Amino acid sequence: MDLNKIFLKDACPTKMGGQAVMEGIMMKGEAKTALTVRVPDGGIIVKTQPTKTYGRCMKIPLVRGVVAFFDSLVFGVKTLMDSAEILEEYDDEEYEQSKFEAWVEKKFGAKGLWNFVLYTSVILALAFTVGIFIILPTGAVSLMKFITTNVFWLNFAEGVFRIALFVLYVWAISYMPDIRRVFQYHGAEHKTIHAFENLKMNEDGTPDRSGLTVDFCKGFPTLHPRCGTSFLMFVFIIAFALHFLLGWPSLALRIVTRLLLLPVIAGLSYELLKWAGRSDNWLVKILSMPGLWLQMITTKEPDEKMLEVAIASINAVCDDSKPGEDKKVNADGSVEMLADTEDTNDTEETDAEE
């Protein structure tokens, strides 16, 4: 791993961030958020919406991290669902609703069905995360009481087990074909953001996007210091440290206190990620190493078509079009404007992606 290629000396860091989705990329800028998806006929669907902003709470350290974390979770799931919906729309096969979905739609309408699926997905994701990465490690390590009752070693073993379990989980799913393609799009997103932050500047101080080409993007790494994967590793490392302060109470109390600490951990991790994104000193590089190592799993080398999607996403965020002026870039390069589908259910822009 060449850190000089990741912490680029002449780069101009931006607040732009993104997320890999099904056959595409979500890119979030200060004014607009774009979702670009490669559909089966080879075209690229480009949908934009305003980037939602918050008030003073996003200027308060720690608090803004909690808001950004939960907001990103909801928006991330929503974006994945949006990309799947786009692919379904351009797929020849028709989707048949289950009886339960039909009942929910009849009772609450199409929007009600969508919200039900969205928030159910978020709740299930949170339940899975809490169950597997919080309750399971502290419960399993309780069995060590037959070997030692030393508080330090019990907390140490729990922290190591939690991190190892998470890394093993990510490594295992990386072999699933669909997830591997998402990880390739993740790599395309990072390469393109690196390229954007290293473009020549116009006289008005804006990046010259004519230089944002596939060949130019190829020369950059798939690892980026401001990645959401690094945020997750910061979460695990900070949790590892803070849990030592709580001692080793009963299992029920450990679970409760670890859940109550989550907002604090998320807030600290967000601040650390923001600092890492705008600095390149030796301490930042050391703190960023665990996240960069994990990115070696969560990012894969993309192909040229994936880079084209990432470039289209950045251009959609930066051009002069209004949010909601959606379009389809056909395989032959022609552009077809789509119906105005401006979505006001957007989120606050953050430094981290995924």
N, C-alpha and C positions, 0 to 999 in steps of 0.2 A: 504494500500500500504506500503510494507516494503522496504524502500529505501536502507537498507543494502544489500538486495538481488539484487538490481538493480545496485548500485554503489559498485561492489564487490571489497573488499579491496585487495585481492591477485591476481586480474586479471591483465593480460598483454594486455592492449588495442592495437588493431591493426588498420590498415587503411582499413581493409576489410569492405565492405558494400554490400548491395543487394537490391533487389526489388521483391515483390511477383508478379507473373504473372498468366495467366490462367493455372491452374493445375500444377504450378511449381514455380521455383525461379531463378532469375538471381543473381549471386554472382560475385563481382568485387574485384580482388586482384591487387597487384602492377604490376604483369607481365601478368596475364591472366584474362579474364572474361568468366564465364561459364553460360550457360543457360540450366537448367535441367527441363524436363517436363514429367509428368506421363501420358502415353498414354493409350487408352482404354483397350489394352490387358494386362495391368499391368506392362509393361516394363517402363524403364526410359530412355528417350533420353537425351544425354549429348553432348552439342555443345560448343566449346570453340573458342576464338579469342584473339588476343593480346589486352591488355589494352592500349588504346591510351594515349600518354603523350603529354603535351604541353611544350612550352619553358619557358622563363623567366616570362611570364605574370602570371603563376600560383604561382610565388613567391611574387607577389605584393599584399599586403593586400587590401581587398575590390574588387580589379579588379578580383582576382581569384574567388571570390564568384559569381560575375556576369557571368563569363564564365562558371563556374560549374553549375549554376542554369539553364541557357538556354541550355547548353549541355545535362544536365540530363533530361530536358524536352523532347528534341528530341529523345534521346536514350531511355528514358522510354517508349515513345509511340512506338518506333521501336521494343523494346523488347516485349511489349504486342502483337504487330502484329506478331512477330516471333513465340511466343508461340501459338497463335491462328492458325498460318499456320501449325505448327507441328501437332497440334490436328486434323486439317482438313486433313492432309496427311494420318493420321492413322485412320481416320474415314471412315466407309463403305459408307456413303452418299457422293455423288459427288456434288461439288459446281458449280452452274450455273452462269456464268458471266452475268451482265446486259449488255444491248446494249451499254451503255455509256462506261463501263469498256472495252468491246471488242473493241470499237472505239479507246480509248486511247492506248490500248496495240498494236493495229495495226499501229497506227500513231507513237508512241514513243517507242514501244518495251516493253517487260516484265519489264525491269528495270525502264523504264519511268513510267509505270503504278504503280509500287511499290513506287517510289518516289512521284508520284502525291498523292497517298493515304496517305503516311506518312506525307507529309508536309501539306496537307489539314487537316489531323487530328490534327496536332500541331496548325495550325491557328485557327481551330474551338475551340480547348481546350483553347487557349489564349483568344479568343473572349468571350467564355462562362465565363471564370474567370474574365475578365475585366468587362463584363456586369453585372454579378451577385454580385461580391464581391467588386467592386470599384464604378461603376456608380450607381447601385441601392441603396446602403446604403447612399451615399452622396446626391442623389436625393430625397430619401424618407425623410431624416432628414430635408430637406429644408422646409417641411411642418410644422416643429416646430416653424418657424418664427412667426406663429400666436399665439404661446404661450410665446416664449422668443427670444430675439435677442442677448443673452449673448454668446460670442464666445466660452468660455470655455465649456458651457453646450451643445452647438451644436456639437462641436468636440468630446466631451465625448460621446454623444448619438450616433454619427456616428460610433465611434470605437467599442462601446458595441454592436451596431446593427450588424456590420460587423462580429465580432467574433461569436456572437450568431447565425447568419445566416449560417456561415461556419460549426459550430458544429452541428446545426440542420440538415444540408445537409448530413454530414458524418453519423450522427446517422440514418437518414432515409434510406440511401442506404445500411446501414449495414444489413438491413432486407431482402435485395434481395438475393436469394439463391446463385447466382454466385459470388456476391461481398462478401458474408459471407465466401465462400470457399477461395477467394483471401485473406481475412483477416486472415483466419486460416493458410494459407501459410506464411503470414506476421509474425504470431506468431512463426511458425516453423523456419523461418529465424533468428529471434531474439534469440530464445532459442539456436540454433546451434552456432551462433556467440558468445554468452555468454559462451557456453561450450568450444568452440575452444580457447577462451581467458583465460580459466581456466584449460587447459590441463597441464599435467606434461611435463617437458622439457627433450629432449634428451641431450646427452653429447655435441652435436654440437650446442646446443642452439635453436633448432627448436622444435615446439610442437610435442608431441608424438601422432600422429593421430590414433593410434590403440585404444586409449581411447575414441575416438569420436564415441560413440554408441548411439542408440536410448534411452536406459535406462539412460545413463549419461545426455543426453540433456533434458530429461523429468524434471529433478530437477531444471531447471533454469526458470526464469520468461519470459513472453512474452513481457515485456517492456524493452527498451534499451535506454540509454541516447543519443545515437548518431543516432537516427532514423530520417528519413526525415520528419516524422510527427511533430517531435519537431522543425525541421527547419521551417515548415509552421507556427507553432504557434509563433516562434520568429519573422517571417515576420509580422504577424498580430499585435503583441505586439509592435514591433519597429515602425511600421506604425502608430499605435495608438499614440505613443509619438511624432513622428516627425510632424504629421499633426497639432498638436497644434501650432507649430512654424509658420504655414502658415496663421494663422488667419481664417477668413470665407469670402472669396471673392465670386464672382458670381459663379453659378453652372458650367458654361463652364470653368472658370479659375481653379476651384477646381479639375475638372476632369483632365485637362491638367497637373497641378502641381502634382497631385497624380500619374499620369502615369510617369512623369519625375523623380519622386522620387524612382520608383521601383528598378532601378539598385543600388541606394544607400542602400535601405532597404535590397535587396538580398545580397549585399556585407557584410553589418553589421551582418545579420543573419547567414551567412556562418561562419564568424569569431567567433561568439558566440557559434555556434554548435561545431566547432573544439575545442574550449576551454573547453566546457562542456564534450566533448568526452574523454579528457585526464586529467580531474581534478575531484575531488570528495569532494571539500570543501563545506561548508555550503551555500555559495552564489550561487555556481553552482547548488546545489540541489534545492534551492528556485527558481532560474530562469528556471530550467528544469521541475518544477512541472506542468505548464499548458500543455506542450507537453506530459508528461507522463499520465496526466489525459485523454488527447485526444487519446493516444495509447490504453487506456482501451476500446475504441470503435473500433479503426482500427486494433487491433490484437485480435485474438480469439485462444482458446486452440486448437492446432493441434492434429491430430491422428498420429499413428505410421508411417503410410505410407507417410505422409507429412514430418515427420522428416527424413525419409529415403531419400527423394528427397533433402532436405536441406543439409544433410550430403554428398550426392553424389556431390552436387554443390561445397561445400568447398573442398572436395577431388580433384575435377577436377581442381580447381584453384591452389591447392598446389602441385599436383603430377608433375612428370618429363615429362609428355607427351607434345608434341608440340601443340601450338594453331592450331586448324583446324583438329586435329585427333579426329573426332567425333565418338561416339559409342552409342550403345543401350545396356543397362543392362536389360536383360530379367527377367521375374518374377521368373524363376528358378535359377537365379544367373549367368547364362552364359552371356558372353560379345560378342557382334556382332559389328565389326567395320563398320562404315558407309563411304560413299564416302567423299573424302576430300572437305569440303565446307568452307574453311577458309574465314572469312569475315574481310575485312580491314576497313570497316566503323564502327570503334569502337570509344569509348570515353575515356576521361581522367578519371582516378580513383579519386573518391572523398570519403570523410569520410561518407557522408550520403547515405542512401538507398532510394527507392520510390520516 
